[in-house]
Amino acid sequence: MHPKETKYIFVSGGVLSGLGKGVTAASIGYLLQARGYSVTPVKCENYLNLDSGLINPIEHGDPYLCDDGTEADMDMGTYEKFLGKNVYRHNFITMGQIYSSVIARERNFEYKGEDVEAIPHITDEILKRIDEAAKKDKAEIVVIELGGTAGEYQNMLYYEASRILKTVRKAPVVHVHVSYLPTPQHLGEPKTKPVQLSVKFLLSMGIQPDFIVCRAEKPIDLRRRERLAMFCNVSPENVINNPDESTPYAVPQTFEEQGFAQMILKLFNLPDRTADMTKWNSFLTQVKDSRKKEVEVAIVGKYFGTGDYELRDSYAALMDALDHAGWHEGVHVKTRWVNSQRIEKGESVDKLLSGVAGVIVPIGWGARGVEGMLAAIRYARENKIPYLGLCYGMQLAVVEYARNVLGLDAANTTECDEATKYPVIHMNKLQEANKARRAYGGTMRLGRWECKVKEGSLADKSYTAYGGYSDPAKRLVWERHRHRYEFNDDYTKQLEDKGLIFSGRSTVENLAEIIELPRSVHPFFMGTQYHPEYRSQPLVPHPIFINYIKACIAHG
């Protein structure tokens, strides 16, 4: 049974995916947390993968990496950014995890000979995990985001679990349904029928939503609210506006203006409290003011395309980190997306990167597009354009330097060429064993690892100026990792003799974590084996990104 003190808010979606359920769930959590309530989020994903680690980023967006090594849906990053705290494995559920646990339990005869069925065994496992998250995080209120949209067969058991929790177990449950009102250009008015149909799916599963959150280009009017109230069986005041905003971080403010949190608390018979939104509101003012100036940064990668369209979600955490740092420095960061394969096909790197204030090579896998990335790195280094390499971008910066400065023309990473004469990037022994037994999921160097930063380095100055050290006196920092290949220390001395600085090393295995060039040679040239983008938050941007954007502004 559920803990008596725990309250549950289920957030479902209708009409289309990518609508903003995660932002809605995070905003609700923020508003309740701002009132002094302890809140924890849970994301329920439909897919049968055990986590997001092996999913193509074009398929499902950038997997988000947590401190404990969990490779999760990028909405987990949204929760961390809005709530200002870490989330973990227990905050992330996939249907693959649920089925795997139930089948393992059945094989162990833990069901004592029962015939194992979707209801109640799968739904019981879902509710068990939700309650475990509440218990581990000592949460009074759990905000559960249901992946996908209402009416999909893949997520019906999540909906069944929420229904059972409320009607059978008599737990305090509020259901928030986020749905879309399109405004066809030839009609010029928002249409409510898609929302009515998605609510009909909910009603067919025995779920009456308490609130309807209306996603639309503009705020909906009273007429639309009244029609939704009539056909969806909710009060007009429980139809909440959620129009397009210049930034998703404005959504809590939009909800607060409508008394959304107060209405939820009233349904739970919980007292309302004054929300402390001082820092958040000041931050939004900062965002607004930053629109007056602009700096353009090129992202040279290969996970942009889906059919004839390009995606921001493939590098979602990076884009967020750039926004956070830009707002901190009072500028809007404009991104120029450069598919590295275009360079390989003969397009001029000078033309593709002309006029940019900075270059970033982000996370990546495999040989496709690598030569184009190397050309972009060389261009940034030789033309003294601020450069930041993240994970693969750090490794390729080493390859480029080894080839074009050290003179090892055939230098490479064994990820791209296993027989390379100069393997400046290679796979460590533990990862070689994992690869040999085809253990790919969850076997990389994942999660939070400690790094010792070199005194006086560019990285040290970044962390010292803008925070981030866990122990400033010892120059220790915890950062998140997601990689299988490492720098090959056999080449350390040769590269150092040619001016490359290894300014950060792991405290556990003495692995290279940060490389950079001295300021006397380049205004900002740095690569990190770890992923600073996963630790960036709107109110606390990552120090490396702040210093990078400062360099981009100075470069112009």
C-alpha positions in Angstrom: 0.0 0.0 0.0 1.1 3.6 -0.6 2.4 5.7 2.3 -0.5 7.6 3.7 1.2 11.0 3.7 2.2 10.8 0.0 0.3 12.7 -2.7 0.5 11.8 -6.4 0.2 14.0 -9.4 0.0 12.2 -12.8 0.8 14.2 -15.9 -0.3 12.7 -19.2 -0.3 14.0 -22.7 -2.5 14.1 -25.7 -2.5 14.6 -29.5 1.3 14.7 -30.0 4.6 13.9 -28.3 7.2 16.6 -27.5 4.4 18.8 -26.4 5.9 19.8 -23.0 4.7 17.3 -20.5 8.1 17.3 -18.9 8.2 21.1 -18.6 4.6 21.0 -17.2 5.5 18.3 -14.6 8.7 20.2 -13.7 6.9 23.5 -13.4 4.3 22.0 -11.1 7.0 20.5 -9.0 8.9 23.8 -8.8 5.8 25.7 -7.7 5.0 23.2 -4.9 8.7 23.1 -3.9 8.8 26.9 -3.8 6.0 26.6 -1.2 8.1 24.4 1.0 6.7 21.0 0.0 9.2 18.1 -0.6 8.7 17.0 -4.2 10.2 14.3 -6.3 9.6 13.5 -10.0 9.2 10.1 -11.7 9.3 9.6 -15.5 7.5 6.6 -16.9 8.8 5.7 -20.4 7.0 3.3 -22.8 9.9 1.6 -24.5 11.2 -1.9 -23.6 14.8 -0.6 -23.4 16.1 -0.8 -19.8 17.4 2.7 -20.2 18.1 5.3 -22.8 21.8 4.6 -23.3 21.6 2.5 -26.5 18.9 4.6 -28.2 20.0 6.6 -31.2 19.9 10.3 -30.2 18.1 11.1 -33.4 15.4 8.6 -32.5 14.6 9.8 -29.0 16.7 12.9 -28.2 19.9 13.3 -26.2 20.0 10.7 -23.4 20.4 12.5 -20.1 23.2 11.4 -17.8 22.6 11.4 -14.0 25.2 11.4 -11.2 24.7 7.7 -10.5 25.3 6.8 -14.1 21.7 6.4 -15.1 21.3 7.1 -18.9 17.7 8.4 -18.9 15.2 10.4 -20.9 16.1 14.0 -21.4 13.1 15.1 -19.3 15.2 14.0 -16.3 17.4 17.0 -17.2 14.3 19.2 -17.2 13.5 18.1 -13.7 17.0 18.8 -12.4 17.0 22.2 -14.0 13.6 23.3 -12.6 13.9 21.7 -9.2 17.6 22.5 -8.7 18.5 19.0 -7.4 19.8 15.7 -8.7 17.6 12.9 -9.9 18.6 9.2 -9.9 17.8 5.8 -11.2 14.8 5.4 -9.0 13.2 8.5 -10.7 13.3 6.8 -14.1 11.1 3.9 -15.1 10.9 2.1 -18.4 8.5 -0.6 -19.4 11.5 -2.7 -20.1 12.5 -2.4 -16.4 9.1 -3.3 -15.3 8.7 -6.4 -17.4 12.3 -7.5 -16.7 11.6 -7.3 -12.9 8.3 -9.1 -13.1 9.6 -11.9 -15.2 12.7 -12.4 -13.0 10.4 -12.6 -10.0 8.2 -15.1 -11.7 11.3 -17.3 -12.5 12.2 -17.1 -8.8 8.8 -18.4 -7.9 8.1 -15.3 -5.9 4.5 -15.2 -7.1 3.9 -18.7 -5.5 2.4 -20.3 -8.6 0.0 -17.5 -9.6 -0.5 -16.9 -13.3 1.4 -13.7 -13.8 -0.7 -11.1 -15.7 -0.4 -7.4 -16.7 -3.0 -6.5 -14.1 -2.2 -6.7 -11.2 1.5 -7.7 -11.5 2.8 -5.2 -14.0 0.7 -2.3 -12.4 1.8 -3.4 -8.9 5.4 -3.2 -10.0 4.8 0.3 -11.4 3.2 1.6 -8.2 5.9 -0.1 -6.1 8.6 1.8 -8.0 6.8 5.1 -7.7 6.5 4.6 -3.9 10.1 3.6 -3.7 11.0 7.0 -5.3 8.8 8.8 -2.7 10.4 6.9 0.1 14.1 7.4 -1.0 13.6 11.1 -1.6 11.4 11.6 1.4 8.8 13.3 -0.8 5.4 14.5 0.3 4.3 14.8 -3.3 5.4 12.7 -6.3 4.9 14.2 -9.8 4.7 11.3 -12.3 5.1 12.0 -16.0 3.5 9.4 -18.3 5.5 9.1 -21.5 3.8 9.2 -24.9 0.2 10.2 -25.5 -3.1 8.9 -24.2 -4.5 6.1 -26.4 -1.2 4.4 -27.2 -1.2 0.7 -26.4 2.4 0.9 -25.1 1.6 3.1 -22.1 -1.9 1.8 -21.1 -0.6 -0.1 -18.1 0.8 3.2 -16.6 -2.7 4.7 -16.9 -4.1 1.5 -15.4 -1.7 1.9 -12.5 -2.8 5.5 -11.9 -6.4 4.5 -12.0 -5.9 1.6 -9.5 -3.9 3.9 -7.2 -6.8 6.3 -7.0 -9.9 4.2 -7.2 -8.8 0.9 -5.6 -6.1 2.0 -3.2 -7.9 5.3 -2.4 -4.7 7.3 -2.6 -4.8 11.1 -3.1 -4.3 11.4 -6.8 -4.5 14.5 -9.1 -4.5 13.9 -12.9 -3.2 16.7 -15.1 -3.7 16.2 -18.9 -1.6 18.3 -21.3 -3.0 18.5 -24.7 -2.7 20.6 -27.9 -5.0 23.1 -29.5 -3.9 23.7 -33.1 -4.7 26.9 -34.9 -5.1 26.1 -38.6 -3.9 29.1 -40.7 -7.0 29.0 -42.9 -9.3 29.1 -39.9 -7.4 31.5 -37.6 -8.9 30.1 -34.3 -7.7 27.4 -31.9 -9.6 24.1 -32.3 -10.7 22.2 -29.2 -11.6 18.9 -30.8 -8.1 17.3 -30.5 -8.2 17.9 -26.8 -11.7 16.5 -26.5 -10.6 13.3 -28.3 -7.5 12.8 -26.1 -9.7 13.3 -23.0 -12.1 10.7 -24.4 -9.2 8.2 -24.4 -8.6 9.0 -20.7 -12.3 8.6 -19.9 -12.4 5.2 -21.7 -9.7 4.0 -19.3 -11.7 5.2 -16.2 -9.6 8.3 -15.7 -11.3 11.7 -15.2 -8.6 14.5 -15.5 -8.7 17.1 -12.8 -7.0 19.7 -14.9 -6.4 20.3 -18.6 -3.3 22.2 -19.6 -3.8 23.8 -23.0 -0.7 23.9 -25.2 -1.2 26.4 -28.0 0.6 29.2 -29.8 -1.3 31.8 -27.8 -3.4 31.8 -24.6 -6.9 30.4 -25.3 -9.9 32.6 -24.6 -12.9 32.1 -22.4 -15.0 30.5 -25.2 -12.5 27.7 -25.7 -12.2 27.2 -21.9 -15.9 26.9 -21.6 -16.2 24.4 -24.4 -13.4 22.2 -22.9 -15.2 22.4 -19.5 -18.4 21.3 -21.1 -17.1 18.4 -23.2 -14.3 17.3 -20.8 -16.2 17.5 -17.5 -13.9 19.9 -15.8 -14.4 23.3 -14.2 -13.5 26.2 -16.5 -11.0 27.5 -13.9 -9.3 24.1 -14.1 -8.5 24.6 -17.8 -5.0 26.0 -17.6 -3.3 28.2 -20.2 0.2 27.1 -21.4 1.0 29.1 -24.5 4.3 29.2 -26.4 6.9 31.1 -24.4 10.3 32.6 -25.4 11.8 30.1 -22.9 10.3 27.1 -21.1 11.5 28.5 -17.8 8.7 31.1 -18.0 6.1 28.3 -17.6 6.2 28.3 -13.7 5.4 32.0 -13.8 2.5 31.5 -16.2 1.1 28.8 -14.0 1.5 30.8 -10.9 -0.5 33.7 -12.4 -3.4 31.3 -12.8 -3.2 29.9 -9.3 -2.5 26.4 -10.6 -0.5 25.2 -7.6 -3.1 26.5 -5.1 -5.8 24.6 -6.9 -3.8 21.4 -6.8 -3.1 21.8 -3.0 -6.8 22.5 -2.4 -7.7 19.1 -4.0 -5.1 17.5 -1.7 -6.5 19.3 1.3 -3.1 20.8 1.9 -2.5 24.4 3.0 -1.3 26.9 0.5 1.9 28.8 1.4 3.6 31.8 -0.1 5.9 30.7 -3.0 9.4 32.0 -2.9 10.1 32.8 -6.5 12.5 35.7 -6.0 15.5 34.1 -7.6 13.5 32.6 -10.4 11.8 35.8 -11.3 15.1 37.7 -11.3 16.5 35.0 -13.6 13.6 35.5 -16.1 14.4 39.2 -16.1 18.0 38.3 -16.9 16.8 36.1 -19.8 14.7 38.9 -21.2 17.5 41.4 -21.0 19.9 39.0 -22.8 17.9 39.3 -26.0 19.5 42.7 -26.8 22.9 41.1 -27.7 23.8 38.0 -29.6 26.8 35.7 -30.0 27.0 32.9 -32.6 28.5 29.5 -31.8 28.9 26.7 -34.4 28.1 23.2 -33.2 30.0 20.8 -35.5 28.3 17.4 -35.1 26.4 14.6 -36.9 23.2 13.9 -35.1 21.1 16.8 -36.5 18.9 15.1 -39.1 15.7 13.2 -39.1 14.4 12.8 -42.6 14.3 16.3 -44.2 14.3 18.0 -40.7 16.9 19.0 -38.1 16.6 18.4 -34.4 17.7 20.4 -31.4 16.9 17.5 -29.1 19.9 15.5 -30.3 22.1 17.8 -28.3 19.5 19.1 -25.8 21.7 19.3 -22.7 24.4 21.2 -24.6 21.9 23.7 -26.0 20.6 24.3 -22.5 24.0 24.8 -21.1 24.8 27.4 -23.7 21.6 29.2 -23.0 22.3 29.2 -19.3 25.8 30.6 -19.7 24.7 33.1 -22.3 22.0 34.5 -20.0 24.5 34.7 -17.2 26.7 36.9 -19.5 23.8 38.9 -20.8 23.8 37.6 -24.4 21.6 35.3 -26.5 23.6 32.4 -27.9 22.7 31.7 -31.5 23.8 28.3 -32.7 24.9 27.4 -36.2 24.5 23.7 -36.8 27.2 22.3 -39.1 26.9 18.7 -40.1 30.6 17.5 -40.2 29.8 15.3 -43.2 29.4 18.4 -45.3 33.0 19.2 -44.7 34.0 15.7 -45.7 32.0 16.0 -48.9 34.1 19.0 -50.0 32.3 22.1 -48.6 34.7 24.8 -47.4 35.3 24.7 -43.6 36.2 28.4 -43.9 32.8 29.1 -45.4 30.8 26.9 -43.1 32.5 28.5 -40.0 32.9 32.0 -41.3 32.0 34.7 -38.8 31.3 32.4 -35.8 32.5 33.5 -32.4 33.1 30.0 -31.2 33.2 26.3 -32.2 32.0 23.3 -30.2 32.5 19.6 -31.1 30.1 17.6 -28.9 29.5 14.0 -27.9 29.6 11.4 -30.8 30.2 7.8 -31.7 31.9 6.1 -34.6 33.9 7.1 -37.6 31.1 8.9 -39.6 31.8 12.6 -39.9 35.0 12.5 -37.9 37.3 13.9 -40.5 35.0 16.8 -40.9 35.1 17.4 -37.1 38.9 17.2 -37.2 39.0 19.9 -40.0 36.8 22.1 -37.9 39.0 21.7 -34.8 42.1 22.6 -36.8 40.3 25.6 -38.2 39.3 26.8 -34.7 42.8 26.2 -33.3 44.7 27.9 -36.1 42.4 30.9 -36.4 42.2 31.3 -32.6 38.5 30.9 -32.4 37.3 29.8 -28.9 37.0 26.0 -29.0 35.3 23.6 -26.6 35.4 19.9 -27.1 33.0 17.7 -25.1 33.9 14.0 -24.7 34.4 13.0 -28.3 35.3 16.6 -29.0 38.1 16.4 -26.5 39.4 13.1 -27.9 39.4 14.5 -31.5 41.2 17.6 -30.3 44.0 15.4 -29.2 43.9 13.5 -32.5 44.1 16.8 -34.4 46.9 18.1 -32.3 48.9 14.9 -32.6 48.5 14.9 -36.4 49.1 18.6 -37.2 51.4 19.8 -34.4 53.2 16.7 -33.2 53.5 15.4 -36.8 52.0 12.0 -36.3 50.0 12.1 -39.6 48.3 8.7 -39.0 47.3 9.5 -35.4 43.7 8.4 -34.6 41.3 7.0 -32.1 41.0 3.2 -32.2 37.2 3.8 -32.3 37.7 4.9 -35.9 40.8 2.8 -36.8 41.7 -0.2 -34.7 44.9 -0.6 -36.6 46.2 3.0 -36.4 49.9 3.3 -36.0 49.5 6.1 -33.4 46.5 5.3 -31.1 46.4 8.5 -29.1 42.9 7.6 -28.0 42.2 4.0 -27.1 39.9 1.8 -25.2 40.9 0.9 -21.6 41.2 -2.7 -20.5 37.9 -2.9 -18.6 36.0 -1.5 -21.6 37.8 -3.9 -23.9 36.4 -6.8 -21.8 32.9 -5.4 -21.9 33.1 -5.0 -25.7 34.4 -8.6 -26.2 31.3 -10.0 -24.4 29.0 -7.5 -26.2 28.1 -5.9 -23.0 27.2 -2.4 -24.3 24.3 -1.2 -22.1 25.3 0.5 -18.9 29.0 -0.6 -19.2 30.7 2.6 -20.2 32.5 4.8 -17.7 29.3 6.4 -16.4 28.2 8.9 -13.9 30.0 11.1 -11.4 33.8 10.8 -11.1 36.3 13.1 -9.2 38.8 15.1 -11.1 41.9 17.0 -9.8 42.4 20.3 -11.7 45.9 21.8 -12.4 46.6 25.0 -10.5 46.6 28.1 -12.8 45.1 26.4 -15.8 42.2 27.7 -17.8 39.9 25.1 -16.2 41.1 26.1 -12.7 40.4 29.8 -13.4 36.9 28.8 -14.6 36.0 26.8 -11.5 37.6 29.4 -9.2 35.8 32.3 -10.7 32.3 30.8 -11.1 32.2 27.9 -8.5 32.0 24.2 -9.0 34.8 22.9 -6.9 33.8 20.3 -4.3 37.0 21.1 -2.5 38.5 24.4 -3.6 41.7 24.0 -1.6 42.5 20.7 -3.3 41.0 21.8 -6.7 38.7 18.8 -6.8 35.5 18.7 -8.9 32.9 16.0 -9.5 31.7 15.7 -13.1 29.6 13.3 -15.1 31.0 10.9 -17.7 29.7 8.8 -20.5 32.4 7.2 -22.6 34.3 4.0 -23.4 37.5 5.4 -25.0 40.3 7.3 -23.1 43.4 9.3 -23.9 46.4 7.0 -24.3 49.0 8.2 -21.7 51.9 6.7 -23.8 51.7 10.0 -25.7 51.5 12.4 -22.8 55.1 13.6 -22.8 55.3 14.0 -26.6 52.1 16.2 -26.6 53.2 18.2 -23.5 56.5 18.9 -25.2 54.6 20.4 -28.1 52.5 22.6 -25.8 49.4 20.7 -25.0 48.4 20.9 -21.3 46.7 18.1 -19.4 45.0 20.2 -16.8 42.7 17.7 -15.2 43.1 14.1 -14.2 40.8 11.6 -12.4 41.7 10.9 -8.8 40.9 7.2 -9.1 42.8 6.1 -12.2 44.8 9.2 -13.1 43.0 9.3 -16.5 43.2 12.5 -18.6 40.0 14.6 -18.0 40.9 18.0 -19.4 43.2 19.2 -22.2 43.8 22.8 -23.1 46.2 25.2 -24.7 47.9 28.1 -22.8 46.3 31.5 -23.1 49.5 32.8 -24.7 48.8 30.5 -27.7 45.0 30.5 -27.9 42.3 32.7 -26.2 40.2 29.6 -25.3 41.0 26.0 -26.4 39.7 23.3 -24.1 38.4 19.8 -24.2 36.8 17.8 -21.4 36.5 14.0 -21.3 33.5 14.6 -19.0 30.2 16.3 -19.8 29.9 19.7 -18.1 26.6 20.3 -20.0 24.8 17.7 -17.8 25.5 19.7 -14.6 24.4 23.1 -15.9 21.3 24.6 -14.4 19.5 27.9 -15.2 20.3 29.5 -11.9 23.8 27.9 -11.7 25.4 27.7 -15.1 28.4 25.6 -15.5 31.7 27.6 -14.9 33.4 26.1 -18.0 30.5 27.2 -20.2 30.4 30.7 -18.6 34.1 31.2 -19.3 33.7 29.8 -22.8 30.9 32.2 -23.6 33.0 35.1 -22.2 35.7 34.1 -24.6 33.3 34.0 -27.5 32.0 37.5 -26.6 35.6 38.8 -26.6 36.3 37.2 -29.9 33.2 38.8 -31.4 
